[in-house]
Each structure stands twice: as structure tokens, then as C-alpha cells.
């Protein structure tokens, strides 16, 4: 007999009666506020074409690196999940078989954020009321498949159903932006905007770095063989993104290190790494210099700068060689900020036009470095808990470690940072509930007045993100 699936209306709220009642009251004020999604990785082509999603496996399992990493950790092969190897023979499994494999292993996700997000999706999007397990796998596959064939489950209809006000994608510097151009030319009123991600042309350790610089030159008509032309090409590309609605850039270097070289030294460094013969130290210094250069450009054009450092990309070399990136093998590594950001802050940190949003995978930096920095420099804001910390416990730890030093208004609300489109309302639901729970605890312990908590709940759910990202 299938076991029931339900969402507790008081999930994530405090256990103590008064605080729980306060959290419940606060949440009623923010539950249905429009979603601001200023940073994520959904595919803009979904909304440009508005083609129907195909099936449960391709929509919910195969693009989700959270799911892939957990299943791989328990010995499930990526081939069995329908992930094709880069080379060699390949016979794709039947999507239903992929879904059955996922359902058989769904217990692995108990008490994880993935389970929370997926159950929310199953109940609120597809109306499912039994738990996913081996015995219900086919029922799920059929119900989801039948729903996806209907017009109300197409990407644009779901965008509107989810109450999304704005959705930002993340797009490479040399992306052709065809989907965003198509959206701009369409009569659809949804707001899906690009975000400029220049890592492909600022990281000399990329195998395609030189090729990308050549492509950047072709796109912009600038001579990217030299430092001046390279900077001009980046500025031109940023202008193209802005014309298509972008309000932000995003940067994902291994560390938060910045530098402020003289123009002559920067030009010499670019020449060294441009030709592919630079050392590891020169590559690291170049990435550091480019963060400061990007901050200077942000002052000029007003794009908000986001810094997402500290991920060791593709840590599993064998997996990367066989399947490529974004398969769940990225790992957190230690990152510092006070020392790393000083060259950038000394150079441009006093500019009233600079907005730099900081993220971390190193939670020990919250209280020691990030909250004090954001609590002092007007240019800095703290991004929400990110990636491995985008969880109920991670959000509680974040608020407890940052609020007393940085307050609430040096943070930027919530962003979902997801490739999984259907998880967006689930992730915002979690964030709003946890923030309401935290505010209720402050009221219950006489650290905040109830009317202040009500104002903060709205800001944390909607206003802060909209203002921080200049939307």
C-alpha cells in the first residue's frame, strides 16, 4: 500500500507555541509575494521556445547535480541515469527505466534539501499525494508525463503560475544570447534576463581560454590580442548584456583573491597568459586582477557584481574525463576574504556606484570575515547561503552568525541559484519559512518588535533582492 505524501503547513517553524504562532502569522504575509530570482542557471531557451518538457527523468533527474552526486556516491552509474559519456558507445536507457532507478533510491535523500524541494514540487505542481518509492515509480512517471503534455505545464505558463516577477539566467561572455534576443523580440510579458558570467574569458586555466578570447574579439570587433583591446571587448560585451536587461555579473574563481597592478604590469601579465605559457602563479594573479577590473567596469556601467569563490570544480578527474562538468563532483575549499578583497577595496571600495555581493562555501568566514566586511563597506552585501548551505540548517546558521554584526539590510534576501526550474518556488518557500521562524524567535525573546518583524519578513522575501540587484 502506497504511503501518503503531505506537506506540513507548519514545516520548519519553531516548536515553542508562541514562536510558532508568530512564525505562522509572519509567513501568511509573505507566502504569496512575487518571486524575485536574481541569480540562477535555468535555460533561457525554455522560455524562448516555450516547448513542452519531455518527461520526469529529463526534467527532474538528469539536469540536477544534487541528485547525481548522491546517487553516484551510492554506486549508481551515471549511464543508468541517462547521462551520456563524452566518448565511446552509448545506448540511452529508456526514460521510464531512469525514473524507476531514481525512485528505487529515493530514500537516500531523506532529510536532505533535495527531498524537501522535490516533495514540494510533487505535491504543489503535480498534485501527487503518495510518496515516491519503487512501488509508485510508474504512477509518478505517468502522472508527470500526462501533465507535461498540457499547455499549463509549459515553461511560460509555469513561470506565471509560480508568481515569478523576474528570473535571471547565467550566461557565458561568448554566449550568442540567441534565446534572450528571441525573448526580447517576443510579446510574452515574463521578465527573463541574462547575467554576465565572464569566467570563460578571465580564467587562463581553462583549456579553451585562448579560443574564447579569439571568439570575444570576433563578437565585439575588438583586438583581444592586447590588453587594451581585451578590456574594451569586455566592456562592449557587458553593454550587450545590459541592453538585453542584465543587471548583474557573476564571477566564480577558485578564491576571492584580488589584485591592483599598474596598467603596464597588467598588460605584461595578460601577454604572458594570453599565449598559453603562463605559470600557475601568473594565472592566479590574472584572475585576481580581473576581479578588480570587473569592479571598475561595474562602477562605470552599474552592473551589480557577484562573487562566488571557493569551489574546486570537477574534483573527480575520472568522472570529468568521462562525462564532463556539472555532474556533482564540485567540492568546497577554504576561502578567505579580509585579506583577499583588500586590494580591490583599496582601489574602488569607496565608490558609491559599486555593489559587490559576496557568497561563500566556507561557513567559518560568516562571523569572522564576511559579516564584519559587509557591516563596514557600503559597497558590500552578503549573499544568502549558497549551494551546500542552501538548506534549513544552513539558513539558520547564516542568520545566527551574521545578523548581530551585519544586520539584515547588508544582506540581499534570497536567491535560488538553481538549474532545476520546478524547484524555484520550493526553495523560496523554504527560505521564507526559515526567515519567518528566525524573526519569530527574535520577537519571542524580546530582541525585535512584532511590527518590525513583519516589515523585515517582506523585505527578506522580496524587497532586499529587488533593491540589491537593481531590478
C-alpha positions as CSV (number, residue, x, y, z in Angstrom):
1,X,0.0,0.0,0.0
2,X,1.4,3.4,-1.0
3,X,2.4,5.7,1.8
4,X,0.8,9.2,1.9
5,X,2.7,12.3,0.9
6,X,1.8,15.6,2.5
7,X,3.4,18.9,3.3
8,X,3.1,20.0,7.0
9,X,1.7,23.6,7.0
10,X,4.0,24.4,9.9
11,X,7.2,22.9,8.5
12,X,10.4,24.5,9.6
13,X,8.7,26.7,12.2
14,X,9.8,26.7,15.9
15,X,8.5,24.1,18.3
16,X,7.6,26.5,21.1
17,X,4.0,27.5,20.8
18,X,4.3,31.3,20.9
19,X,7.2,31.5,18.4
20,X,5.4,29.0,16.1
21,X,2.3,31.2,16.1
22,X,4.3,34.2,15.4
23,X,6.2,32.5,12.5
24,X,2.8,31.3,11.1
25,X,1.4,34.8,11.2
26,X,4.5,36.3,9.5
27,X,4.5,33.7,6.8
28,X,0.9,34.4,5.8
29,X,2.1,37.9,4.8
30,X,4.9,36.7,2.6
31,X,3.8,33.3,1.3
32,X,2.3,34.6,-1.9
33,X,4.7,37.6,-2.6
34,X,6.1,37.5,-6.1
35,X,9.4,35.6,-6.5
36,X,12.5,37.6,-7.3
37,X,15.0,35.1,-8.7
38,X,18.1,37.3,-9.5
39,X,20.6,34.5,-9.8
40,X,20.2,31.1,-11.3
41,X,21.1,28.7,-14.1
42,X,17.8,27.9,-15.8
43,X,18.0,27.7,-19.6
44,X,16.6,30.8,-21.3
45,X,15.8,28.6,-24.4
46,X,13.0,27.0,-22.3
47,X,11.2,30.4,-22.2
48,X,12.1,31.5,-25.7
49,X,10.7,28.4,-27.4
50,X,8.1,27.5,-24.8
51,X,8.4,23.9,-25.9
52,X,6.9,21.3,-23.5
53,X,9.2,19.5,-21.2
54,X,9.6,15.9,-22.2
55,X,9.4,13.5,-19.2
56,X,10.1,13.2,-15.5
57,X,13.6,11.9,-15.9
58,X,14.9,14.6,-18.3
59,X,13.2,17.3,-16.3
60,X,13.8,16.4,-12.7
61,X,16.8,14.0,-12.6
62,X,19.3,14.3,-15.3
63,X,20.0,18.1,-15.0
64,X,20.2,18.1,-11.2
65,X,23.8,17.8,-9.9
66,X,22.5,17.4,-6.3
67,X,20.7,14.2,-7.3
68,X,23.6,12.9,-9.5
69,X,26.2,13.3,-6.7
70,X,24.1,11.5,-4.1
71,X,23.2,8.6,-6.4
72,X,26.8,8.3,-7.6
73,X,28.0,8.2,-4.0
74,X,25.9,5.0,-3.5
75,X,27.2,3.3,-6.6
76,X,24.5,4.2,-9.2
77,X,26.2,4.8,-12.5
78,X,25.6,8.0,-14.4
79,X,24.9,5.9,-17.5
80,X,22.0,4.2,-15.7
81,X,20.6,7.7,-15.1
82,X,20.8,8.6,-18.8
83,X,23.9,10.7,-18.7
84,X,25.9,10.1,-21.9
85,X,29.7,9.7,-21.8
86,X,31.7,12.1,-23.9
87,X,33.2,9.3,-26.0
88,X,32.6,5.6,-26.8
89,X,29.5,3.6,-27.5
90,X,26.3,4.7,-25.8
91,X,22.8,3.4,-25.8
92,X,20.5,5.7,-23.9
93,X,18.3,3.9,-21.3
94,X,14.5,4.2,-21.5
95,X,13.4,7.3,-19.5
96,X,11.0,5.2,-17.5
97,X,13.9,3.0,-16.5
98,X,15.9,6.0,-15.4
99,X,12.9,7.2,-13.3
100,X,12.5,3.7,-11.8
101,X,16.2,3.7,-10.8
102,X,15.8,7.1,-9.2
103,X,12.6,6.1,-7.3
104,X,14.3,2.9,-6.0
105,X,17.0,5.1,-4.5
106,X,14.8,8.0,-3.3
107,X,15.3,7.0,0.3
108,X,18.9,8.2,0.0
109,X,17.6,11.8,0.1
110,X,15.7,11.6,3.4
111,X,16.2,14.8,5.4
112,X,18.2,16.5,2.6
113,X,17.2,19.7,0.8
114,X,16.7,17.8,-2.4
115,X,13.9,15.7,-0.7
116,X,12.3,18.9,0.6
117,X,12.3,20.6,-2.8
118,X,11.2,17.5,-4.7
119,X,8.3,16.7,-2.4
120,X,7.2,20.3,-2.6
121,X,7.2,20.0,-6.4
122,X,5.4,16.7,-6.4
123,X,2.6,18.0,-4.2
124,X,2.2,21.6,-5.4
125,X,3.0,21.3,-9.1
126,X,1.7,17.8,-10.0
127,X,-0.8,17.1,-7.2
128,X,0.7,13.8,-6.2
129,X,-0.3,12.5,-2.8
130,X,1.7,9.3,-2.3
131,X,5.4,9.0,-1.6
132,X,7.9,8.3,-4.3
133,X,9.3,4.8,-4.0
134,X,9.8,1.8,-6.2
135,X,6.1,0.8,-6.0
136,X,4.9,4.2,-7.1
137,X,7.6,5.0,-9.7
138,X,5.4,4.2,-12.7
139,X,2.4,6.2,-11.2
140,X,4.7,9.2,-10.8
141,X,6.1,8.9,-14.3
142,X,2.7,8.7,-15.9
143,X,1.1,11.5,-13.9
144,X,4.1,13.8,-14.5
145,X,4.2,12.8,-18.2
146,X,0.5,13.4,-18.7
147,X,0.8,16.8,-17.0
148,X,3.8,17.9,-19.1
149,X,1.8,17.3,-22.3
150,X,-0.7,20.0,-21.2
151,X,-0.3,23.7,-22.1
152,X,-0.5,24.8,-18.5
153,X,2.8,23.0,-17.8
154,X,4.8,24.7,-20.5
155,X,7.7,26.9,-19.3
156,X,5.9,30.3,-19.7
157,X,2.7,29.1,-18.0
158,X,4.7,27.6,-15.1
159,X,6.7,30.9,-14.8
160,X,3.4,32.7,-14.4
161,X,1.9,30.1,-12.1
162,X,4.9,30.2,-9.8
163,X,4.4,34.0,-9.4
164,X,7.9,34.9,-10.7
165,X,8.4,38.6,-11.1
166,X,11.9,38.4,-12.7
167,X,14.2,35.4,-13.5
168,X,17.9,35.9,-14.2
169,X,19.9,33.2,-16.0
170,X,23.7,32.9,-16.1
171,X,25.3,33.3,-19.5
172,X,28.9,33.0,-20.7
173,X,30.7,36.0,-22.1
174,X,30.8,34.4,-25.5
175,X,27.3,33.1,-25.5
176,X,25.3,34.1,-28.6
177,X,22.4,35.2,-26.3
178,X,20.0,34.0,-29.1
179,X,17.4,32.9,-26.6
180,X,17.5,36.3,-24.8
181,X,17.2,38.1,-28.1
182,X,14.2,36.0,-29.0
183,X,12.6,36.7,-25.7
184,X,13.2,40.5,-26.2
185,X,11.5,40.3,-29.6
186,X,8.6,38.3,-28.3
187,X,5.3,39.6,-27.0
188,X,5.5,37.5,-23.8
189,X,5.5,39.7,-20.7
190,X,7.6,37.5,-18.5
191,X,10.9,39.0,-17.5
192,X,13.8,36.6,-18.1
193,X,17.1,38.4,-18.2
194,X,20.8,37.4,-18.7
195,X,23.7,37.6,-16.2
196,X,27.2,38.2,-17.5
197,X,29.5,35.4,-16.4
198,X,33.0,36.1,-17.8
199,X,34.9,33.2,-16.3
200,X,35.4,31.7,-19.7
201,X,37.5,34.7,-20.8
202,X,39.1,35.6,-17.4
203,X,40.5,32.2,-16.3
204,X,43.7,31.2,-18.0
205,X,43.4,27.7,-16.6
206,X,40.5,26.9,-18.9
207,X,41.6,24.8,-21.8
208,X,39.6,26.9,-24.2
209,X,40.8,30.3,-22.8
210,X,42.7,31.4,-25.9
211,X,39.9,30.2,-28.2
212,X,37.3,32.1,-26.1
213,X,39.4,35.3,-26.3
214,X,39.5,34.9,-30.1
215,X,35.7,34.5,-30.1
216,X,35.3,37.5,-27.8
217,X,37.3,39.6,-30.3
218,X,35.1,38.3,-33.2
219,X,31.9,39.1,-31.4
220,X,32.9,42.6,-30.4
221,X,35.2,43.7,-33.2
222,X,38.0,44.4,-30.7
223,X,41.6,43.2,-30.8
224,X,41.8,40.8,-27.9
225,X,45.4,40.0,-28.6
226,X,46.4,43.0,-26.5
227,X,45.4,44.3,-23.0
228,X,43.6,47.5,-24.1
229,X,41.5,45.7,-26.8
230,X,40.7,42.9,-24.3
231,X,39.3,45.4,-21.8
232,X,37.4,47.2,-24.5
233,X,35.9,43.9,-25.6
234,X,34.7,43.0,-22.1
235,X,33.2,46.5,-21.7
236,X,31.4,46.1,-25.0
237,X,30.1,42.7,-24.1
238,X,28.8,43.9,-20.8
239,X,26.9,46.6,-22.7
240,X,25.3,44.0,-24.9
241,X,24.1,42.1,-21.8
242,X,22.8,45.3,-20.3
243,X,20.8,46.1,-23.5
244,X,19.1,42.7,-23.1
245,X,18.1,43.5,-19.5
246,X,21.0,42.3,-17.4
247,X,21.6,44.0,-14.1
248,X,24.4,41.8,-12.7
249,X,27.6,40.0,-13.4
250,X,28.7,36.7,-11.7
251,X,32.3,35.5,-11.0
252,X,33.3,32.1,-9.9
253,X,37.1,32.0,-9.3
254,X,38.7,29.4,-7.1
255,X,39.4,32.1,-4.4
256,X,38.4,35.6,-3.6
257,X,41.9,36.9,-4.1
258,X,42.1,40.3,-5.8
259,X,45.0,42.4,-7.1
260,X,45.6,46.0,-8.3
261,X,48.5,46.0,-10.7
262,X,49.7,49.0,-12.6
263,X,48.4,49.2,-16.2
264,X,51.9,48.2,-17.5
265,X,52.2,45.2,-15.2
266,X,48.6,44.1,-16.0
267,X,49.4,44.3,-19.8
268,X,52.5,42.3,-19.3
269,X,50.6,39.7,-17.3
270,X,47.9,39.4,-19.9
271,X,50.6,38.9,-22.6
272,X,52.0,36.0,-20.5
273,X,48.8,34.2,-20.0
274,X,47.3,35.0,-23.4
275,X,49.8,32.9,-25.2
276,X,49.2,29.9,-23.0
277,X,52.6,29.8,-21.5
278,X,51.9,31.5,-18.1
279,X,52.6,29.8,-14.8
280,X,50.1,28.7,-12.2
281,X,51.0,31.7,-10.1
282,X,50.5,34.1,-13.1
283,X,47.1,32.5,-13.8
284,X,46.1,33.1,-10.2
285,X,47.3,36.7,-10.3
286,X,45.5,37.3,-13.5
287,X,42.2,36.1,-12.1
288,X,42.8,38.3,-9.1
289,X,43.5,41.3,-11.3
290,X,40.4,40.7,-13.4
291,X,38.1,40.9,-10.3
292,X,39.4,44.4,-9.7
293,X,39.0,45.3,-13.4
294,X,35.4,43.9,-13.3
295,X,34.7,46.1,-10.2
296,X,36.0,49.2,-12.1
297,X,33.7,48.3,-15.0
298,X,30.8,47.8,-12.6
299,X,31.3,51.4,-11.4
300,X,31.2,52.6,-15.0
301,X,28.1,50.6,-16.2
302,X,26.2,50.0,-12.9
303,X,26.0,46.2,-13.1
304,X,25.9,44.5,-9.7
305,X,28.9,42.2,-9.1
306,X,28.5,38.8,-7.6
307,X,31.5,36.8,-6.3
308,X,31.1,33.0,-5.8
309,X,34.5,31.7,-4.9
310,X,35.8,28.6,-3.2
311,X,34.6,25.7,-5.4
312,X,37.1,23.1,-6.6
313,X,35.4,22.4,-9.9
314,X,35.4,18.8,-11.2
315,X,37.3,17.4,-8.3
316,X,36.7,13.8,-9.6
317,X,39.1,13.8,-12.5
318,X,38.0,10.4,-13.9
319,X,34.3,11.4,-13.8
320,X,35.1,14.7,-15.5
321,X,37.1,13.0,-18.2
322,X,34.2,10.6,-18.9
323,X,31.2,12.9,-18.6
324,X,32.4,16.5,-18.5
325,X,31.4,19.1,-15.9
326,X,28.4,19.8,-13.7
327,X,27.9,16.2,-12.7
328,X,28.0,16.7,-8.9
329,X,31.8,16.5,-8.4
330,X,32.5,20.1,-7.4
331,X,33.7,20.4,-3.8
332,X,34.1,23.3,-1.3
333,X,37.5,24.5,-0.3
334,X,38.8,27.1,2.2
335,X,38.4,30.7,1.2
336,X,39.4,34.0,3.0
337,X,38.0,37.4,2.3
338,X,39.5,40.1,4.6
339,X,43.0,39.8,3.1
340,X,41.8,38.6,-0.4
341,X,39.5,41.6,-1.0
342,X,41.7,44.3,0.3
343,X,43.4,45.3,-3.0
344,X,40.0,45.7,-4.7
345,X,38.5,47.6,-1.7
346,X,41.5,49.9,-1.5
347,X,41.2,50.6,-5.2
348,X,37.5,51.1,-5.6
349,X,35.7,50.2,-2.4
350,X,34.7,53.7,-1.6
351,X,32.8,54.2,-4.8
352,X,29.1,54.7,-4.1
353,X,28.3,53.1,-7.5
354,X,29.9,49.7,-6.7
355,X,27.7,46.9,-5.4
356,X,29.6,43.7,-4.7
357,X,27.6,40.7,-3.3
358,X,29.7,38.1,-1.5
359,X,29.0,34.4,-1.3
360,X,30.9,31.6,0.5
361,X,31.2,27.9,0.8
362,X,33.3,28.4,3.9
363,X,30.8,28.9,6.7
364,X,33.6,29.8,9.2
365,X,34.0,33.0,7.3
366,X,30.5,34.3,8.1
367,X,31.1,35.7,11.6
368,X,34.9,36.2,11.3
369,X,35.1,37.9,7.9
370,X,32.0,38.4,5.8
371,X,29.7,40.0,8.3
372,X,32.3,42.5,9.6
373,X,33.2,43.4,6.0
374,X,29.6,43.9,4.9
375,X,28.9,45.7,8.2
376,X,31.5,48.3,7.3
377,X,32.0,48.8,3.5
378,X,28.9,50.4,1.8
379,X,29.8,48.6,-1.5
380,X,29.5,45.1,0.1
381,X,26.5,42.9,0.7
382,X,26.2,39.3,1.8
383,X,24.6,36.8,-0.5
384,X,22.3,34.1,1.0
385,X,23.6,30.6,2.0
386,X,24.8,29.1,-1.2
387,X,25.0,25.6,-2.8
388,X,25.9,23.1,0.0
389,X,24.4,25.5,2.6
390,X,21.1,26.2,0.8
391,X,19.2,24.3,3.4
392,X,17.1,24.7,6.5
393,X,20.0,24.3,8.9
394,X,22.3,26.3,6.6
395,X,19.9,29.3,6.7
396,X,19.6,29.2,10.5
397,X,23.4,29.1,10.8
398,X,23.7,32.0,8.4
399,X,21.3,34.3,10.3
400,X,22.8,33.4,13.7
401,X,26.3,34.1,12.5
402,X,25.7,37.3,10.5
403,X,22.8,39.3,12.0
404,X,24.5,40.7,15.1
405,X,27.3,42.2,13.0
406,X,25.9,42.9,9.6
407,X,22.2,43.3,10.4
408,X,19.6,42.3,7.9
409,X,20.0,45.2,5.5
410,X,23.5,44.3,4.5
411,X,22.2,41.1,3.2
412,X,20.3,40.6,-0.1
413,X,17.3,38.4,0.7
414,X,17.3,35.0,-1.1
415,X,18.3,33.7,-4.5
416,X,17.7,30.2,-5.5
417,X,20.8,29.6,-7.7
418,X,19.2,26.6,-9.5
419,X,19.2,24.8,-12.8
420,X,16.0,23.0,-11.7
421,X,13.2,25.3,-12.8
422,X,10.5,23.5,-10.9
423,X,12.4,23.8,-7.6
424,X,12.3,27.6,-7.6
425,X,9.0,28.0,-5.7
426,X,10.1,25.2,-3.3
427,X,13.4,26.9,-2.5
428,X,11.8,30.3,-1.9
429,X,9.2,28.6,0.3
430,X,11.9,27.2,2.5
431,X,13.8,30.5,2.7
432,X,10.6,32.4,3.6
433,X,9.6,29.9,6.3
434,X,13.1,29.8,7.9
435,X,13.3,33.6,7.9
436,X,9.9,33.9,9.5
437,X,10.9,31.3,12.1
438,X,14.1,33.2,12.9
439,X,12.2,36.5,13.1
440,X,9.6,34.9,15.4
441,X,12.4,33.7,17.7
442,X,13.7,37.2,17.9
443,X,10.3,38.6,18.8
444,X,9.7,35.8,21.3
445,X,13.0,36.6,23.1
446,X,12.4,40.3,23.1
447,X,15.1,41.2,20.6
448,X,12.7,42.5,18.0
449,X,9.2,44.1,18.0
450,X,6.4,42.3,16.1
451,X,5.8,45.1,13.7
452,X,9.5,45.3,12.8
453,X,9.5,41.5,12.2
454,X,6.5,42.0,9.8
455,X,8.4,44.6,7.8
456,X,11.6,42.5,7.8
457,X,9.7,39.4,6.6
458,X,8.5,41.3,3.5
459,X,12.0,42.7,2.8
460,X,13.7,39.4,3.2
461,X,11.2,37.7,0.9
462,X,11.1,40.4,-1.8
463,X,12.4,43.9,-1.2
464,X,16.0,43.3,-0.4
465,X,16.7,41.2,-3.5
466,X,14.9,43.6,-5.8
467,X,16.9,46.6,-4.4
468,X,20.3,44.8,-4.1
469,X,20.2,43.6,-7.8
470,X,18.8,46.9,-9.0
471,X,15.7,45.3,-10.5
